Amino acid sequence: MPRPSMVTASDLRSFMMATYFALRLMIAAGALLLPVVLVIWAAVSDDVDLQGSISGFYYTDARDVFVGIVVAVGVALIAYRGYSVGENWLLNLAGVLAIVVALVPTTPPGDGGMNLVHTAAAIGFFLVIALSIVLYGRLTLSLLDPAEAQRFSVAYWILTALLVVLPILAAVIAHRTGPSTALFWIETAALIAFVAFWVTKTAELWRSDADQRICAGTVACDATGQLQATDAGRS
């Protein structure tokens, strides 16, 4: 009977990094695919029209797609582990809020008003993500050279602003005018900002090789919570 091949410490680190990369990809791809799939479905189907909000697709034949993708993104956020305990808690909360958005539907078309639980969960989802960026999104920037770290920092501030402004704007429009094409595209823009953060974060971690260095034990958090090279990493 052939002996199984030996798995080295380097192999295990590669497996762990691949898992984290897959989770980040699932989160970003799911959020991006949601509006894309819904728009294509509405374009090619005689039974599904473009809705006045993304959540409005809950009451169409595309409901399973809406619920499935949003729940998948929520579960991936809960499964993902950040670079601090606080970040983990915020991502877990965002994941739970995403699942609430999927399972507690918006108000049915024509009923008027807003489902406060659904609306609060949707706005809360984006605000929690924005808060996680403000508090913890820059923990790994210390592993880059200052100029490159500054560019990523500016990108994070811009994305944070979008993640706050766009959902609030969507809520104001929904309250004043109800579902509309403008509302759908503003919600889509908020999702794209969410996707852009995860893509940008993945690029930053790739540039700094943070995952590999953390797994190898060559970086650790200092007293301020920033990641810094350890003695092993400097040698």
N, C-alpha and C positions, 0 to 999 in steps of 0.2 A: 504494500500500500504506500503510495507516494506521500512524503512528509509535506505538510503545508508550508508554504513559503513564510519566512520570518517577516514580521511587520516591524519596521524600525520606528524610533521616536519621530524621525523626520516624516515618515509615512503617516503617522497618527496626526501630526501637526497639519499635514496637507489635507487629511480627511476632515479635520475640524474646520479649517479655513474654507474648504469646499462647501461644507454645511452652512456656514454663515453666509457665504456668497450666494448660495441657492435661496436662502431665506430672504436676503435683500432683493434678489432678482424676482422672487415670487411676490413680494410686497409691491415693488415698483411695477412689474408687468401686470399684476392684477388690477391695480388702480388705473393704469393706462388702458388696458383692454376693455374695462367696463364701459366707458362712453363710446369707444370705437365700435365695439360689438353692437351696442344698442342703436347707434346711428345707422350702421350697415343693415341691421335687422329691419329697422323702420323703412329704410330705402328700398329693400327688396321684397318686403312682405306687404300683401294687401290687407292683412288683418291687424297690423301694428303700425300706428302712426308715431311720429316723433312727439314725445311728451313734453309738457311744460316744465318738467323737472326730471332729474335722473330717477328719483324715488317714485315718480309717477309710473314707471315701467312695471312696478309691482302689480298693477292692475291690468296688465296686458299678458299676452302669451309669452313674453320675455321675462316673466317674473322669476322663473327658476335661475336664469342667467344672472339677473340682478342679485338675488339672494345668495346664490352660490359663490359669486365672485367676492361680494362684500364680506361674507362669512369667512372665506378663505384668507382674505387680507387680514381680517381681525385675528384669526387663529395664528397666522404667521407672525403678527406683531406680538402676540402673547408668548409665542415660542422663542422669539428673538431675544437675545441677551445683549444689553448694551455694555458700556464701559464703567458703569457705576450702579449702585443699588437704586439710587434715585431715578436714574434713566430707565432701569428695568420696570420700576413701579409705574412710571408715566407711560411707557410703551404698553404695559399690561392694561392700563386704564384705557388707552386709545383703542386697543384691540377689543375690549369689552364694549366700548361705545360703538365701534363699527358693527359688532354683532347685533346690538340693540337697534341700530339703524336698519339693518337687514330684516330683523324679525318683528319689529314694531312698525308697521307701515305708516306712510303718510296718509293724510286725509283723502278719501276716494274722490275722484274727479266729480265736480259738480256739487259737492257737499259744502264747500266753503270752509273758511276757518283753517286752523293749523293744528296738527297733532303735536302738542307741546313736548311730549316725551321724545318723539321722533326728531323734532326740530332741535331740541336741546342736545340730544345725543349727537346729531350731525355737526352742529356748531362746536360742541365740546370736543369732538374728535379732532378737528383741525386746531383748536386752541391748545389742546394738550400736546399735540405734535409740535406746535410752535414753541410752547413752553419748554419742551424737552430739548429743542435746538438752542434756545437761549441759555438754559442752565447747563447743558451737557454736550451740546454739539461740537464744542471747540476743545474738548478734553484732549483730543489726539493731534491738534494742530501744532503742538510743541515739538512733534517729531519731524516737522518739515522745516525747511529754511525759512527765515522770517518773511521774505518777500512772497513766497508761495503761500505761506500760512495766511498772510494778509489778504491775498486774492480769494482764498476759500472763505475767510471770515466775512468779507464783503458779500460774497454770494449767499452765505447763510443768513445774513441780516436782511437781504432783499427777499429771500424765500420766506423768512419768518414774517415779514410785513405782508406778503401776499397771502400767507396762510391765516393771517388774522383778518385782513381787510375783505378778502373775497367771500368767505362764508358769512360775515356780518352783512355785507352788501346783498348777498343772496337772500338772507333772512328778511331784510328790509323790503326787498322787491316782492318776496313771497307774501309778506304781510300786507303790503299796499295794493298790489295788483293781482296776486295769485299766480298760479303757474303760467309760464310764458316761455317763448323761445329764448328770450334774453336770460331768464333764470336758468334754463338748461345749460347755456353756454358759460355762464358765470360759474356754475357748479363744476362744469368740465374744466374751466381754468383753474379752479381751486385744486382739483385732482391732479392736474398737470404740475402745479407747484409742489404738491406732495411727492409726485414721481420725481421731479427735478431734484428735490432734496436727497432722496435715496440714491439717485444716480450720482449726484455730486459727492455724497458721503462715500460711496463705493470708490469713486475716482480718488478721493483724498486718501482713503485707507490703502489703496493700491500704490499711490505715489510714495507714501511713508512706509509701506510694508509693515503697517502696524500689527495686523493679525499675526504674521509670522514672528515678529519680534516679541510680541506678548507671549505667544506659545513657547518660544524659545527661552523665555525668562530674561530677556535682555533689556526690557523696559518695565517700569512699575510706576504707580502713582506717588507723587510727592505730597507734601503736607497741604498743598493747595488743590489737590485733586488732578493736577496735570500729569500726563504721562512723560516720564523722563528716562533716559538711558541709565541702566544700572551699571555697577562696576564691571559686570560681565559683558555688558553691551559696549562699554568703552574700551575694553581690552582687545 
